[in-house]
Amino acid sequence: AIADVTLAGINIPIRIGEVTVLPGDIVLGTPSGVIFIPPHLVQEVVETAEDVQSRDTFGKYCLSIGKYTPGEIDVPTWPEQIESDYQTWLTNK
């Protein structure tokens, strides 16, 4: 059955579940769910995601060749040597 839906307006805030979505918000859908990103945060979110993905790729590569251990890679901030190796890897990839 099709739900009876009335259009309340265009470019107005709406509620989806427990979330308020504002005009201009960016919708990001993934297999684990949907999030809404305010437009003024989109660039920061994208840049951070790219950095995290790049660091994950480097970390997995280092683990696969036995250069570093999981205990060395899986930390919030890498020591100077790993960060230096990462920057070199980034430049040469």
N, CA and C of each residue as an Amber inpcrd file, in Angstrom:
protein
   279
   0.8400000  -1.1840000   0.0000000   0.0000000   0.0000000   0.0000000
   0.8810000   1.2430000   0.0000000   0.4710000   2.2500000  -0.6940000
   1.2060000   3.5130000  -0.7520000   0.7170000   4.4020000   0.3810000
   1.6750000   4.9690000   1.1160000   1.3190000   5.8440000   2.2440000
   0.7970000   7.1750000   1.7170000  -0.1310000   7.7400000   2.4450000
  -0.6530000   9.0580000   2.1050000   0.3150000  10.0890000   2.6770000
   1.0440000  10.7900000   1.8080000   2.0560000  11.7480000   2.2340000
   1.6600000  13.1360000   1.7520000   1.7360000  14.1020000   2.6520000
   1.4450000  15.4760000   2.2930000   2.7450000  16.2590000   2.2960000
   3.0000000  17.0090000   1.2370000   4.1900000  17.8360000   1.1470000
   4.0140000  19.0650000   2.0280000   4.9070000  19.2010000   3.0260000
   4.8110000  20.3290000   3.9630000   5.5730000  21.5410000   3.4410000
   6.5830000  21.3080000   2.6160000   7.3710000  22.4240000   2.0970000
   8.6110000  21.9270000   1.3960000   9.3170000  22.8670000   0.7940000
  10.5660000  22.5780000   0.0980000  11.6610000  23.4080000   0.7590000
  12.8580000  22.7950000   0.9010000  14.0030000  23.4590000   1.5350000
  13.7030000  23.9110000   2.9670000  13.1070000  23.0000000   3.7200000
  12.8380000  23.2570000   5.1370000  13.4450000  22.1160000   5.9490000
  13.7590000  22.3340000   7.2220000  14.2470000  21.2280000   8.0560000
  13.1860000  20.1310000   8.1580000  13.6420000  18.8840000   8.1860000
  12.7380000  17.7470000   8.3630000  13.3130000  16.8170000   9.4240000
  12.4800000  15.9590000   9.9620000  12.9280000  14.9320000  10.8970000
  12.8820000  13.5890000  10.1900000  13.9750000  12.8490000  10.3030000
  14.0220000  11.4660000   9.8200000  14.4290000  10.6340000  11.0270000
  13.4860000   9.9140000  11.5690000  13.7420000   9.2040000  12.8220000
  14.0100000  10.2200000  13.9210000  15.1590000  10.1150000  14.5520000
  15.5300000  11.0370000  15.6210000  16.4750000  12.1410000  15.1410000
  16.6630000  12.2470000  13.8270000  17.6380000  13.1900000  13.2630000
  16.9230000  14.3350000  12.5530000  17.4200000  15.5510000  12.7730000
  16.9420000  16.7030000  12.0190000  17.8680000  16.9050000  10.8270000
  17.2870000  16.9730000   9.6480000  18.0450000  17.1710000   8.4140000
  17.7170000  18.5630000   7.8970000  18.7630000  19.3350000   7.6280000
  18.5860000  20.7070000   7.1670000  18.8120000  20.8140000   5.6660000
  18.2100000  21.8080000   5.0270000  18.4820000  22.0210000   3.5970000
  19.9890000  22.1920000   3.3710000  20.5150000  21.5220000   2.3510000
  21.9360000  21.6170000   2.0340000  22.7710000  20.5190000   2.6460000
  22.2240000  19.7700000   3.6110000  22.9840000  18.6670000   4.1960000
  23.3260000  17.6470000   3.1120000  24.4850000  17.0550000   3.2340000
  24.9310000  16.0160000   2.3100000  24.5780000  14.6700000   2.9220000
  24.0150000  13.7830000   2.1230000  23.6310000  12.4580000   2.5940000
  24.7100000  11.4640000   2.1790000  25.2250000  10.7100000   3.1490000
  26.2170000   9.6690000   2.8680000  25.6270000   8.3410000   3.3070000
  25.3910000   7.4700000   2.3330000  24.8550000   6.1450000   2.6230000
  25.9460000   5.1070000   2.4910000  26.0550000   4.2460000   3.4730000
  27.0230000   3.1490000   3.4650000  26.2720000   1.8600000   3.8020000
  26.9200000   0.7200000   3.6660000  26.2500000  -0.5310000   4.0490000
  25.8150000  -0.5520000   5.5220000  26.4710000   0.2550000   6.3590000
  26.1210000   0.2340000   7.7820000  25.1020000   1.2950000   8.1730000
  24.7300000   2.1830000   7.2520000  23.7240000   3.1800000   7.5880000
  23.8400000   4.4480000   6.7720000  23.1010000   5.4580000   7.2050000
  23.0540000   6.7480000   6.5150000  23.4070000   7.8370000   7.5170000
  24.2370000   8.7970000   7.0810000  24.5260000   9.9640000   7.9170000
  24.2920000  11.2210000   7.0960000  24.0480000  12.3040000   7.7990000
  23.8250000  13.5950000   7.1630000  24.9360000  14.5200000   7.6200000
  25.6200000  15.1420000   6.6550000  26.7670000  15.9860000   6.9550000
  26.4160000  17.4290000   6.6190000  26.5510000  18.3350000   7.6040000
  26.3100000  19.7540000   7.3020000  27.2920000  20.2160000   6.2220000
  26.8500000  21.0630000   5.2940000  27.7030000  21.4550000   4.1670000
  29.0270000  22.0950000   4.5760000  29.0450000  22.8060000   5.6930000
  30.2950000  23.4670000   6.0930000  31.3330000  22.4740000   6.6300000
  30.9500000  21.2210000   6.8400000  31.8880000  20.2090000   7.3310000
  32.3020000  19.1960000   6.2650000  31.6940000  19.2630000   5.0830000
  31.9330000  18.2520000   4.0550000  33.4050000  18.1580000   3.6660000
  34.0630000  19.2680000   3.4140000  35.4660000  19.2200000   2.9920000
  36.3360000  18.5660000   4.0680000  36.1250000  18.9290000   5.3200000
  36.9030000  18.3370000   6.4110000  36.6420000  16.8350000   6.5270000
  35.3870000  16.4270000   6.3770000  35.0380000  15.0060000   6.4520000
  35.7210000  14.2310000   5.3290000  35.6780000  14.7590000   4.1090000
  36.2900000  14.0810000   2.9620000  37.8060000  13.9920000   3.1390000
  38.4460000  15.0930000   3.5170000  39.9050000  15.0890000   3.6890000
  40.3400000  14.1390000   4.8020000  39.5930000  14.1220000   5.8920000
  39.9140000  13.2110000   6.9950000  39.7400000  11.7610000   6.5610000
  38.6620000  11.4720000   5.8350000  38.4200000  10.1100000   5.3580000
  39.5320000   9.6490000   4.4120000  39.9750000  10.5390000   3.5270000
  41.0570000  10.1890000   2.6060000  42.3490000   9.9130000   3.3680000
  42.6410000  10.7160000   4.4000000  43.8450000  10.5150000   5.2060000
  43.7760000   9.1860000   5.9570000  42.6270000   8.8930000   6.5490000
  42.4660000   7.6380000   7.2900000  42.6370000   6.4460000   6.3550000
  42.0180000   6.5170000   5.1780000  42.1300000   5.4120000   4.2190000
  43.5800000   5.2270000   3.7680000  44.2760000   6.3170000   3.5000000
  45.6660000   6.2420000   3.0680000  46.5480000   5.6390000   4.1630000
  46.3420000   6.0860000   5.4020000  47.1250000   5.5480000   6.5240000
  46.8190000   4.0700000   6.7490000  45.5490000   3.6820000   6.5760000
  45.1850000   2.2660000   6.7090000  45.8860000   1.4190000   5.6430000
  45.9160000   1.9260000   4.4160000  46.5790000   1.2110000   3.3210000
  48.0650000   1.0460000   3.6210000  48.7120000   2.1290000   4.0550000
  50.1270000   2.0730000   4.4140000  50.3540000   1.0910000   5.5590000
  49.5120000   1.1740000   6.5910000  49.6480000   0.2840000   7.7410000
  49.5160000  -1.1770000   7.3480000  48.5200000  -1.5000000   6.5170000
  48.3280000  -2.8820000   6.0720000  49.5180000  -3.3500000   5.2410000
  50.0360000  -2.4570000   4.4070000  51.2120000  -2.8070000   3.6030000
  52.3980000  -3.1180000   4.5160000  52.6580000  -2.2670000   5.4970000
  53.7900000  -2.4830000   6.4070000  53.6340000  -3.7790000   7.1870000
  52.4050000  -4.0780000   7.5940000  52.1600000  -5.3360000   8.3040000
  52.4010000  -6.5330000   7.3830000  51.9890000  -6.4180000   6.1180000
  52.1240000  -7.5430000   5.1830000  53.5780000  -7.8700000   4.8780000
  54.4520000  -6.8750000   4.9340000  55.8740000  -7.1410000   4.6580000
  56.6770000  -7.3150000   5.9490000  56.0110000  -7.2290000   7.0900000
  56.6720000  -7.4340000   8.3730000  57.5480000  -6.2840000   8.8350000
  57.3440000  -5.0950000   8.2710000  58.1680000  -3.9440000   8.6570000
  57.8260000  -3.4580000  10.0570000  56.5510000  -3.4580000  10.3960000
  56.0930000  -3.0400000  11.7220000  55.1080000  -4.0750000  12.2520000
  54.9190000  -4.0630000  13.5570000  53.9770000  -4.9760000  14.1960000
  52.6330000  -4.2690000  14.3660000  51.5640000  -5.0320000  14.6050000
  50.2740000  -4.3860000  14.8720000  50.3340000  -3.4210000  16.0550000
  51.1120000  -3.7630000  17.0620000  51.2580000  -2.8860000  18.2240000
  51.9040000  -1.5560000  17.8920000  52.7210000  -1.5300000  16.8480000
  53.3630000  -0.2810000  16.4270000  52.4480000   0.5310000  15.5050000
  51.6650000  -0.1530000  14.6790000  50.8200000   0.5190000  13.6890000
  49.4900000   0.9700000  14.2850000  48.8900000   0.1290000  15.1150000
  47.5390000   0.4020000  15.6260000  47.5570000   1.2680000  16.8800000
  48.0970000   2.4550000  16.7360000  48.1420000   3.4360000  17.8280000
  47.5840000   4.7630000  17.3050000  47.0450000   5.6160000  18.2000000
  46.4600000   6.8800000  17.7430000  47.4320000   7.7960000  17.0010000
  48.6690000   7.8590000  17.4620000  49.6790000   8.7040000  16.8110000
  50.9350000   7.8740000  16.6050000  51.3930000   7.8320000  15.3520000
  52.5860000   7.0510000  15.0590000  53.8300000   7.7410000  15.5880000
  54.8200000   6.9370000  16.0200000  56.1190000   7.5150000  16.3890000
  56.7610000   8.1830000  15.1680000  57.7400000   9.0050000  15.4120000
  58.3810000   9.8010000  14.3500000  58.8690000   8.9360000  13.1890000
  59.4650000   7.7710000  13.4690000  60.0100000   6.9230000  12.4030000
  58.9130000   6.4080000  11.4760000  57.8050000   5.9470000  12.0370000
  56.7140000   5.4360000  11.1950000  56.0860000   6.5850000  10.4030000
  55.8870000   7.7300000  11.0460000  55.3270000   8.8970000  10.3460000
  56.2300000   9.3130000   9.1910000  57.5440000   9.2830000   9.4260000
  58.5060000   9.6290000   8.3750000  58.4170000   8.6300000   7.2190000
  58.3430000   7.3340000   7.5480000  58.2010000   6.3130000   6.5040000
  56.8920000   6.5110000   5.7340000  55.8360000   6.8680000   6.4370000
  54.5390000   7.1090000   5.7990000  54.6290000   8.2890000   4.8210000
  55.2400000   9.3820000   5.2670000  55.3710000  10.5610000   4.3950000
  56.1780000  10.2290000   3.1420000  57.2470000   9.4190000   3.2830000
  58.0480000   8.9990000   2.1410000  57.2100000   8.1240000   1.2220000
  56.4680000   7.1700000   1.8050000  55.5880000   6.3010000   1.0160000
  54.5560000   7.1080000   0.2570000  53.9760000   8.1180000   0.9250000
  52.9760000   8.9780000   0.2820000  53.5540000   9.6960000  -0.9270000
  54.7490000  10.2060000  -0.7700000  55.4140000  10.9530000  -1.8390000
  55.7110000  10.0510000  -3.0350000  56.0430000   8.7940000  -2.7570000
  56.4770000   7.8710000  -3.8240000  55.3650000   7.0060000  -4.3910000
  54.1590000   7.0860000  -3.8520000  53.1060000   6.1670000  -4.3450000
  52.4680000   6.6270000  -5.6230000
